[in-house]
Amino acid sequence: MFWEQLANSDLNLEGLLENINSQIVNPIILLLMGAGLIVFLYGLVEMIQGADNEEARKKGQQHMVWGIIGLFIMVAVFGIINVIISTISAISG
């Protein structure tokens, strides 16, 4: 679908960027957000299972922190990309 629209000669820059964003970038961001959530949940399970072991709790906490950092970065990237596309749309439209 993306390649068919790209081959269309009347597609402008705004439409091209929106298509790239919706067909390529957004699915990648959602996939990485899912990975961050899985890392966070893995750390939570690891921390709960190792409640009596200090080293296991610390390792679980580290996984949870990295999962939250990953989620934060992906939300920030999503927002920045939408701001860029909105700015380009406002300039060209």
The first five atom37 places (N, CA, C, CB, O) and aatype in JSON, in Angstrom:
{
  "aatype": [12, 13, 17, 6, 5, 10, 0, 2, 15, 3, 10, 2, 10, 6, 7, 10, 10, 6, 2, 9, 2, 15, 5, 9, 19, 2, 14, 9, 9, 10, 10, 10, 12, 7, 0, 7, 10, 9, 19, 13, 10, 18, 7, 10, 19, 6, 12, 9, 5, 7, 0, 3, 2, 6, 6, 0, 1, 11, 11, 7, 5, 5, 8, 12, 19, 17, 7, 9, 9, 7, 10, 13, 9, 12, 19, 0, 19, 13, 7, 9, 9, 2, 19, 9, 9, 15, 16, 9, 15, 0, 9, 15, 7],
  "atom_mask": [
    [1, 1, 1, 1, 1],
    [1, 1, 1, 1, 1],
    [1, 1, 1, 1, 1],
    [1, 1, 1, 1, 1],
    [1, 1, 1, 1, 1],
    [1, 1, 1, 1, 1],
    [1, 1, 1, 1, 1],
    [1, 1, 1, 1, 1],
    [1, 1, 1, 1, 1],
    [1, 1, 1, 1, 1],
    [1, 1, 1, 1, 1],
    [1, 1, 1, 1, 1],
    [1, 1, 1, 1, 1],
    [1, 1, 1, 1, 1],
    [1, 1, 1, 0, 1],
    [1, 1, 1, 1, 1],
    [1, 1, 1, 1, 1],
    [1, 1, 1, 1, 1],
    [1, 1, 1, 1, 1],
    [1, 1, 1, 1, 1],
    [1, 1, 1, 1, 1],
    [1, 1, 1, 1, 1],
    [1, 1, 1, 1, 1],
    [1, 1, 1, 1, 1],
    [1, 1, 1, 1, 1],
    [1, 1, 1, 1, 1],
    [1, 1, 1, 1, 1],
    [1, 1, 1, 1, 1],
    [1, 1, 1, 1, 1],
    [1, 1, 1, 1, 1],
    [1, 1, 1, 1, 1],
    [1, 1, 1, 1, 1],
    [1, 1, 1, 1, 1],
    [1, 1, 1, 0, 1],
    [1, 1, 1, 1, 1],
    [1, 1, 1, 0, 1],
    [1, 1, 1, 1, 1],
    [1, 1, 1, 1, 1],
    [1, 1, 1, 1, 1],
    [1, 1, 1, 1, 1],
    [1, 1, 1, 1, 1],
    [1, 1, 1, 1, 1],
    [1, 1, 1, 0, 1],
    [1, 1, 1, 1, 1],
    [1, 1, 1, 1, 1],
    [1, 1, 1, 1, 1],
    [1, 1, 1, 1, 1],
    [1, 1, 1, 1, 1],
    [1, 1, 1, 1, 1],
    [1, 1, 1, 0, 1],
    [1, 1, 1, 1, 1],
    [1, 1, 1, 1, 1],
    [1, 1, 1, 1, 1],
    [1, 1, 1, 1, 1],
    [1, 1, 1, 1, 1],
    [1, 1, 1, 1, 1],
    [1, 1, 1, 1, 1],
    [1, 1, 1, 1, 1],
    [1, 1, 1, 1, 1],
    [1, 1, 1, 0, 1],
    [1, 1, 1, 1, 1],
    [1, 1, 1, 1, 1],
    [1, 1, 1, 1, 1],
    [1, 1, 1, 1, 1],
    [1, 1, 1, 1, 1],
    [1, 1, 1, 1, 1],
    [1, 1, 1, 0, 1],
    [1, 1, 1, 1, 1],
    [1, 1, 1, 1, 1],
    [1, 1, 1, 0, 1],
    [1, 1, 1, 1, 1],
    [1, 1, 1, 1, 1],
    [1, 1, 1, 1, 1],
    [1, 1, 1, 1, 1],
    [1, 1, 1, 1, 1],
    [1, 1, 1, 1, 1],
    [1, 1, 1, 1, 1],
    [1, 1, 1, 1, 1],
    [1, 1, 1, 0, 1],
    [1, 1, 1, 1, 1],
    [1, 1, 1, 1, 1],
    [1, 1, 1, 1, 1],
    [1, 1, 1, 1, 1],
    [1, 1, 1, 1, 1],
    [1, 1, 1, 1, 1],
    [1, 1, 1, 1, 1],
    [1, 1, 1, 1, 1],
    [1, 1, 1, 1, 1],
    [1, 1, 1, 1, 1],
    [1, 1, 1, 1, 1],
    [1, 1, 1, 1, 1],
    [1, 1, 1, 1, 1],
    [1, 1, 1, 0, 1]
  ],
  "atom_positions": [
    [[0.82, -1.18, 0.0], [0.0, 0.0, 0.0], [0.88, 1.26, 0.0], [-0.94, -0.01, 1.21], [0.61, 2.19, -0.75]],
    [[1.89, 1.27, 0.82], [2.78, 2.44, 0.89], [3.48, 2.66, -0.44], [3.82, 2.26, 2.0], [3.57, 3.79, -0.91]],
    [[3.97, 1.57, -1.04], [4.72, 1.71, -2.29], [3.82, 2.14, -3.44], [5.41, 0.4, -2.64], [4.26, 2.86, -4.34]],
    [[2.56, 1.71, -3.42], [1.62, 2.15, -4.44], [1.36, 3.64, -4.33], [0.3, 1.37, -4.34], [1.29, 4.34, -5.34]],
    [[1.21, 4.12, -3.1], [0.99, 5.55, -2.91], [2.24, 6.35, -3.25], [0.57, 5.83, -1.47], [2.14, 7.48, -3.74]],
    [[3.4, 5.78, -2.99], [4.65, 6.46, -3.32], [4.81, 6.59, -4.83], [5.85, 5.71, -2.72], [5.34, 7.59, -5.32]],
    [[4.36, 5.6, -5.56], [4.45, 5.63, -7.02], [3.47, 6.62, -7.63], [4.22, 4.25, -7.59], [3.63, 7.03, -8.78]],
    [[2.44, 7.01, -6.88], [1.46, 7.96, -7.35], [2.13, 9.33, -7.55], [0.26, 8.07, -6.36], [2.77, 9.84, -6.63]],
    [[1.98, 9.9, -8.73], [2.72, 11.12, -9.06], [2.19, 12.37, -8.36], [2.71, 11.34, -10.54], [2.93, 13.34, -8.21]],
    [[0.92, 12.38, -7.93], [0.37, 13.59, -7.31], [0.52, 13.59, -5.78], [-1.09, 13.73, -7.68], [-0.14, 14.38, -5.11]],
    [[1.35, 12.73, -5.23], [1.59, 12.69, -3.79], [2.56, 13.79, -3.41], [2.14, 11.29, -3.36], [3.67, 13.86, -3.95]],
    [[2.16, 14.67, -2.5], [3.02, 15.78, -2.09], [3.86, 15.39, -0.88], [2.18, 17.03, -1.78], [3.74, 14.28, -0.36]],
    [[4.71, 16.32, -0.43], [5.61, 16.05, 0.68], [4.83, 15.72, 1.95], [6.52, 17.25, 0.93], [5.19, 14.81, 2.69]],
    [[3.77, 16.47, 2.2], [2.96, 16.23, 3.4], [2.37, 14.83, 3.39], [1.84, 17.28, 3.52], [2.42, 14.12, 4.39]],
    [[1.81, 14.44, 2.27], [1.22, 13.11, 2.15], [2.27, 12.02, 2.26], [0.0, 0.0, 0.0], [2.02, 10.97, 2.87]],
    [[3.43, 12.26, 1.68], [4.52, 11.29, 1.76], [4.96, 11.08, 3.2], [5.71, 11.73, 0.9], [5.12, 9.95, 3.65]],
    [[5.15, 12.19, 3.94], [5.57, 12.08, 5.33], [4.51, 11.4, 6.2], [5.89, 13.46, 5.89], [4.83, 10.6, 7.07]],
    [[3.25, 11.72, 5.95], [2.17, 11.08, 6.71], [2.13, 9.58, 6.42], [0.82, 11.72, 6.38], [1.91, 8.78, 7.33]],
    [[2.34, 9.2, 5.16], [2.34, 7.77, 4.81], [3.53, 7.05, 5.43], [2.36, 7.6, 3.3], [3.38, 5.94, 5.95]],
    [[4.7, 7.66, 5.38], [5.87, 7.04, 6.01], [5.64, 6.89, 7.5], [7.14, 7.88, 5.74], [5.97, 5.86, 8.08]],
    [[5.07, 7.93, 8.11], [4.81, 7.89, 9.55], [3.8, 6.79, 9.9], [4.29, 9.24, 10.04], [4.03, 6.01, 10.82]],
    [[2.71, 6.73, 9.17], [1.66, 5.77, 9.53], [2.0, 4.33, 9.12], [0.36, 6.18, 8.88], [1.57, 3.39, 9.8]],
    [[2.75, 4.15, 8.04], [3.02, 2.8, 7.55], [4.32, 2.19, 8.07], [3.05, 2.82, 6.06], [4.44, 0.97, 8.15]],
    [[5.29, 3.03, 8.42], [6.6, 2.51, 8.82], [6.96, 2.88, 10.26], [7.68, 3.02, 7.88], [7.23, 2.01, 11.08]],
    [[6.96, 4.17, 10.56], [7.47, 4.66, 11.84], [6.57, 4.26, 13.01], [7.64, 6.17, 11.8], [7.05, 3.74, 14.01]],
    [[5.27, 4.51, 12.89], [4.36, 4.18, 14.0], [4.38, 2.71, 14.38], [2.95, 4.59, 13.63], [4.42, 2.4, 15.57]],
    [[4.34, 1.77, 13.42], [4.43, 0.36, 13.83], [5.74, 0.02, 14.54], [4.28, -0.53, 12.63], [5.75, -0.79, 15.47]],
    [[6.85, 0.63, 14.1], [8.13, 0.37, 14.77], [8.1, 0.91, 16.19], [9.29, 1.0, 13.98], [8.56, 0.24, 17.12]],
    [[7.57, 2.12, 16.36], [7.48, 2.71, 17.7], [6.6, 1.85, 18.6], [6.93, 4.15, 17.63], [6.94, 1.61, 19.76]],
    [[5.46, 1.4, 18.09], [4.57, 0.56, 18.89], [5.24, -0.76, 19.26], [3.26, 0.29, 18.14], [5.07, -1.26, 20.38]],
    [[6.0, -1.33, 18.34], [6.72, -2.57, 18.63], [7.75, -2.35, 19.74], [7.41, -3.09, 17.36], [7.87, -3.17, 20.65]],
    [[8.49, -1.25, 19.67], [9.49, -0.96, 20.69], [8.84, -0.61, 22.03], [10.38, 0.19, 20.23], [9.39, -0.93, 23.08]],
    [[7.67, 0.03, 22.0], [6.95, 0.29, 23.25], [6.52, -1.03, 23.88], [5.72, 1.2, 23.0], [6.58, -1.2, 25.1]],
    [[6.08, -1.96, 23.05], [5.72, -3.28, 23.56], [6.92, -3.99, 24.16], [0.0, 0.0, 0.0], [6.8, -4.67, 25.19]],
    [[8.08, -3.85, 23.53], [9.3, -4.46, 24.07], [9.65, -3.84, 25.42], [10.47, -4.3, 23.09], [10.06, -4.55, 26.34]],
    [[9.51, -2.52, 25.54], [9.77, -1.85, 26.81], [8.82, -2.32, 27.9], [0.0, 0.0, 0.0], [9.22, -2.5, 29.05]],
    [[7.56, -2.52, 27.53], [6.58, -3.02, 28.5], [6.92, -4.44, 28.93], [5.16, -2.97, 27.9], [6.79, -4.78, 30.1]],
    [[7.35, -5.26, 28.0], [7.73, -6.64, 28.33], [8.93, -6.65, 29.26], [8.04, -7.44, 27.05], [8.97, -7.44, 30.21]],
    [[9.92, -5.79, 29.01], [11.09, -5.71, 29.89], [10.67, -5.27, 31.28], [12.15, -4.73, 29.32], [11.15, -5.81, 32.28]],
    [[9.77, -4.29, 31.35], [9.28, -3.83, 32.65], [8.57, -4.95, 33.4], [8.34, -2.63, 32.48], [8.84, -5.19, 34.58]],
    [[7.66, -5.64, 32.71], [6.92, -6.72, 33.36], [7.83, -7.88, 33.75], [5.81, -7.23, 32.44], [7.63, -8.51, 34.79]],
    [[8.83, -8.17, 32.92], [9.81, -9.2, 33.26], [10.56, -8.83, 34.54], [10.81, -9.41, 32.09], [10.77, -9.68, 35.41]],
    [[10.95, -7.57, 34.65], [11.62, -7.11, 35.86], [10.72, -7.2, 37.08], [0.0, 0.0, 0.0], [11.18, -7.53, 38.17]],
    [[9.43, -6.9, 36.89], [8.48, -7.0, 38.0], [8.35, -8.44, 38.48], [7.11, -6.45, 37.58], [8.38, -8.71, 39.68]],
    [[8.21, -9.36, 37.54], [8.1, -10.77, 37.89], [9.39, -11.25, 38.54], [7.78, -11.63, 36.65], [9.37, -11.99, 39.52]],
    [[10.52, -10.82, 38.0], [11.81, -11.21, 38.55], [11.98, -10.69, 39.98], [12.95, -10.68, 37.66], [12.51, -11.38, 40.84]],
    [[11.52, -9.47, 40.22], [11.62, -8.89, 41.55], [10.71, -9.61, 42.55], [11.29, -7.4, 41.51], [11.09, -9.84, 43.69]],
    [[9.51, -9.96, 42.11], [8.57, -10.65, 43.0], [9.05, -12.06, 43.3], [7.16, -10.69, 42.37], [8.99, -12.51, 44.45]],
    [[9.53, -12.76, 42.28], [10.01, -14.13, 42.5], [11.26, -14.17, 43.37], [10.28, -14.8, 41.18], [11.46, -15.13, 44.11]],
    [[12.08, -13.15, 43.29], [13.3, -13.13, 44.08], [13.17, -12.24, 45.3], [0.0, 0.0, 0.0], [14.12, -11.55, 45.67]],
    [[11.99, -12.24, 45.92], [11.75, -11.35, 47.06], [12.7, -11.62, 48.22], [10.31, -11.5, 47.53], [13.03, -10.7, 48.97]],
    [[13.14, -12.84, 48.37], [14.03, -13.17, 49.48], [15.51, -13.03, 49.1], [13.76, -14.59, 49.95], [16.38, -13.17, 49.96]],
    [[15.8, -12.75, 47.84], [17.17, -12.64, 47.37], [17.44, -11.18, 46.95], [17.43, -13.62, 46.17], [16.81, -10.67, 46.02]],
    [[18.35, -10.54, 47.64], [18.65, -9.12, 47.37], [19.17, -8.9, 45.95], [19.69, -8.61, 48.38], [18.79, -7.92, 45.3]],
    [[20.01, -9.8, 45.47], [20.57, -9.65, 44.12], [19.48, -9.77, 43.05], [21.67, -10.69, 43.88], [19.49, -9.02, 42.07]],
    [[18.56, -10.7, 43.23], [17.47, -10.88, 42.27], [16.54, -9.66, 42.28], [16.67, -12.15, 42.59], [16.04, -9.25, 41.23]],
    [[16.3, -9.09, 43.45], [15.46, -7.89, 43.53], [16.12, -6.72, 42.8], [15.19, -7.51, 45.0], [15.45, -5.99, 42.07]],
    [[17.42, -6.55, 43.0], [18.13, -5.45, 42.33], [18.11, -5.64, 40.81], [19.58, -5.36, 42.83], [17.93, -4.68, 40.06]],
    [[18.3, -6.88, 40.37], [18.27, -7.15, 38.94], [16.88, -6.87, 38.37], [18.68, -8.62, 38.67], [16.75, -6.31, 37.28]],
    [[15.84, -7.26, 39.1], [14.48, -6.98, 38.68], [14.2, -5.49, 38.63], [0.0, 0.0, 0.0], [13.54, -5.0, 37.71]],
    [[14.69, -4.76, 39.62], [14.51, -3.31, 39.64], [15.21, -2.65, 38.45], [15.02, -2.71, 40.95], [14.69, -1.71, 37.86]],
    [[16.4, -3.15, 38.12], [17.12, -2.6, 36.96], [16.34, -2.84, 35.67], [18.52, -3.23, 36.85], [16.26, -1.95, 34.82]],
    [[15.77, -4.02, 35.53], [14.95, -4.29, 34.34], [13.74, -3.37, 34.3], [14.5, -5.77, 34.31], [13.37, -2.86, 33.24]],
    [[13.12, -3.15, 35.45], [11.97, -2.26, 35.5], [12.35, -0.83, 35.12], [11.34, -2.29, 36.9], [11.63, -0.18, 34.37]],
    [[13.47, -0.36, 35.63], [13.92, 1.0, 35.32], [14.21, 1.14, 33.83], [15.17, 1.36, 36.14], [13.81, 2.12, 33.2]],
    [[14.91, 0.16, 33.25], [15.23, 0.23, 31.82], [13.96, 0.12, 30.97], [16.21, -0.88, 31.44], [13.88, 0.74, 29.91]],
    [[12.99, -0.65, 31.43], [11.72, -0.73, 30.71], [11.0, 0.61, 30.72], [0.0, 0.0, 0.0], [10.45, 1.02, 29.7]],
    [[10.99, 1.29, 31.86], [10.35, 2.6, 31.95], [11.1, 3.63, 31.1], [10.28, 3.08, 33.42], [10.48, 4.45, 30.42]],
    [[12.43, 3.58, 31.13], [13.22, 4.5, 30.3], [12.92, 4.27, 28.82], [14.74, 4.31, 30.57], [12.75, 5.22, 28.06]],
    [[12.84, 3.0, 28.41], [12.51, 2.69, 27.03], [11.13, 3.19, 26.64], [0.0, 0.0, 0.0], [10.95, 3.74, 25.55]],
    [[10.15, 3.0, 27.51], [8.8, 3.5, 27.24], [8.79, 5.02, 27.12], [7.82, 3.05, 28.34], [8.16, 5.57, 26.22]],
    [[9.49, 5.7, 28.02], [9.56, 7.16, 27.98], [10.18, 7.64, 26.68], [10.36, 7.69, 29.17], [9.68, 8.58, 26.06]],
    [[11.26, 7.01, 26.26], [11.93, 7.42, 25.02], [11.0, 7.21, 23.82], [13.24, 6.63, 24.82], [10.94, 8.07, 22.94]],
    [[10.29, 6.11, 23.78], [9.41, 5.85, 22.64], [8.23, 6.82, 22.61], [8.89, 4.42, 22.7], [7.83, 7.26, 21.53]],
    [[7.69, 7.18, 23.76], [6.61, 8.17, 23.8], [7.14, 9.53, 23.34], [5.99, 8.28, 25.22], [6.47, 10.25, 22.61]],
    [[8.36, 9.87, 23.77], [8.97, 11.14, 23.35], [9.22, 11.16, 21.84], [10.29, 11.38, 24.1], [8.95, 12.17, 21.19]],
    [[9.72, 10.07, 21.29], [9.96, 9.99, 19.85], [8.64, 10.13, 19.09], [10.66, 8.67, 19.48], [8.57, 10.83, 18.09]],
    [[7.61, 9.46, 19.57], [6.29, 9.54, 18.95], [5.81, 10.99, 18.93], [5.29, 8.64, 19.69], [5.3, 11.46, 17.92]],
    [[5.96, 11.68, 20.05], [5.53, 13.08, 20.13], [6.35, 13.98, 19.23], [0.0, 0.0, 0.0], [5.79, 14.85, 18.56]],
    [[7.65, 13.8, 19.21], [8.52, 14.64, 18.37], [8.19, 14.45, 16.89], [10.0, 14.31, 18.63], [8.13, 15.42, 16.14]],
    [[7.97, 13.22, 16.49], [7.64, 12.96, 15.08], [6.31, 13.61, 14.72], [7.58, 11.45, 14.81], [6.17, 14.18, 13.64]],
    [[5.33, 13.53, 15.61], [4.04, 14.16, 15.33], [4.15, 15.68, 15.28], [3.02, 13.76, 16.38], [3.47, 16.32, 14.47]],
    [[4.99, 16.27, 16.12], [5.21, 17.73, 16.06], [5.86, 18.11, 14.74], [6.09, 18.2, 17.25], [5.47, 19.11, 14.12]],
    [[6.84, 17.35, 14.3], [7.51, 17.64, 13.03], [6.53, 17.55, 11.87], [8.69, 16.67, 12.79], [6.51, 18.43, 11.0]],
    [[5.71, 16.51, 11.85], [4.74, 16.35, 10.76], [3.7, 17.46, 10.81], [4.05, 14.98, 10.84], [3.3, 17.97, 9.76]],
    [[3.25, 17.84, 12.0], [2.28, 18.93, 12.11], [2.88, 20.25, 11.64], [1.8, 19.07, 13.56], [2.21, 21.04, 10.98]],
    [[4.14, 20.48, 11.96], [4.82, 21.7, 11.53], [4.96, 21.74, 10.01], [6.2, 21.82, 12.19], [4.7, 22.77, 9.39]],
    [[5.37, 20.64, 9.43], [5.51, 20.59, 7.97], [4.15, 20.75, 7.3], [6.17, 19.26, 7.53], [4.04, 21.4, 6.26]],
    [[3.12, 20.15, 7.88], [1.77, 20.28, 7.32], [1.3, 21.73, 7.38], [0.79, 19.38, 8.08], [0.67, 22.22, 6.44]],
    [[1.6, 22.42, 8.48], [1.19, 23.82, 8.62], [1.95, 24.72, 7.64], [1.41, 24.3, 10.06], [1.38, 25.67, 7.11]],
    [[3.22, 24.41, 7.42], [4.02, 25.23, 6.51], [3.59, 25.01, 5.06], [5.52, 24.9, 6.67], [3.45, 25.97, 4.3]],
    [[3.38, 23.76, 4.68], [3.06, 23.46, 3.28], [1.58, 23.61, 2.96], [3.51, 22.07, 2.94], [1.21, 23.73, 1.79]],
    [[0.74, 23.6, 3.98], [-0.69, 23.62, 3.72], [-1.28, 24.93, 4.02], [0.0, 0.0, 0.0], [-2.48, 25.11, 3.85]]
  ]
}
